[in-house]
Structures are given as structure tokens and as C-alpha cells.
Amino acid sequence: MEFVNAFDKLSKLIKFILTFFLGVILGGVYRILKGRVIVGILWILTAGFFGIGVVIDLVTVLLDNKYTVLV
């Protein structure tokens, strides 16, 4: 959970840059650590639900400064 807490405390710009370059892996690991194991594994295997989820994460980072945890 330290990764999740540390990631949540990052600035909006840093989160956006990390999500842009590492969106699939970072998004999957984030979701696994938040307790959404199946969603996290699917996230990694399908490249962020075929890119749509990564775009949603980029938008929510810009608007709310947080990741969504898609169910």
C-alpha cells in the first residue's frame, strides 16, 4: 500500500507523465494494489482495455488528480 499512498501524493503533472508513458503497467499494478486483482490483471493483459482505459485515466488525472478504479 505504500506505492498507492506515494502515488496518490504525487503532483498532477508527474501523475500525467507517468500515466502517459507507463499507463498500462502502472494502471494494472495500481489496481491490483487497490484490491482489484482481476481488473488489474485484465488491465495489463489487454493494454488498458485496448487503450480506452488509459485515455480515461489520463483525463481523470488531469481533472481530478486521481486514478479511476474501473470495475
N, C-alpha and C positions, 0 to 999 in steps of 0.2 A: 504494500500500500504506500510505501514511501515514494515510489515512482509516480503514483497517481497524485499524491499531495504535492510533490515537487512540480509536476507538470501543470497542475491547476494553478500554481502560484506564478507561473511564467507570464511575461507580458504578452499582449495581444500580437505584437509583431513577431516575436520569437515563436509563438504557437503557430502562427500562419506560415512562417518559413519552414518549420519542422513538418507541418502537415502537408505543405506543398511538395516537399522533396521526399518525405518518408511516410506519406499518408497511409498507405496500405499496411505496412508493418506496424507503424506507431498506433494506428487506429485499432488494429487487431489486438495488439498487446494491451492497450488501454482498456478495451472492452473485456478482455479476459481477466485483467486485474480488478475490474469493477464487478466481477461476478457473472458476467455474461459470456461464459466459456464457449457455448455453441455458436453464438453470434460472432465472437472474436475469431474462432477458427474458420467459420464461413467467410468472414471478412478477409482474412489472409488468403484463403484458397480461391476466392472469386475476385480478387483485386478490388476490394471495397465495393462489393456488389456491382461489379462491372463499371466502376468509376463513378457511379451516381452517388454512392455514399461518401466518397472523398470530396466531391463537389459540395455536398450538403455540409460536411464538416468544415470545409473552408469558409462557407457562408456563415455558419453559426459561430465560428471563431471570430470572424470579422464583426458580427452583430452583437453577440452575447459574451464573447471571450470565454467560451467553453465548448466542449465536445458534446454532441448528442450521443446518447447511448441507444441506438436504434434497436428495437425489439424485433 
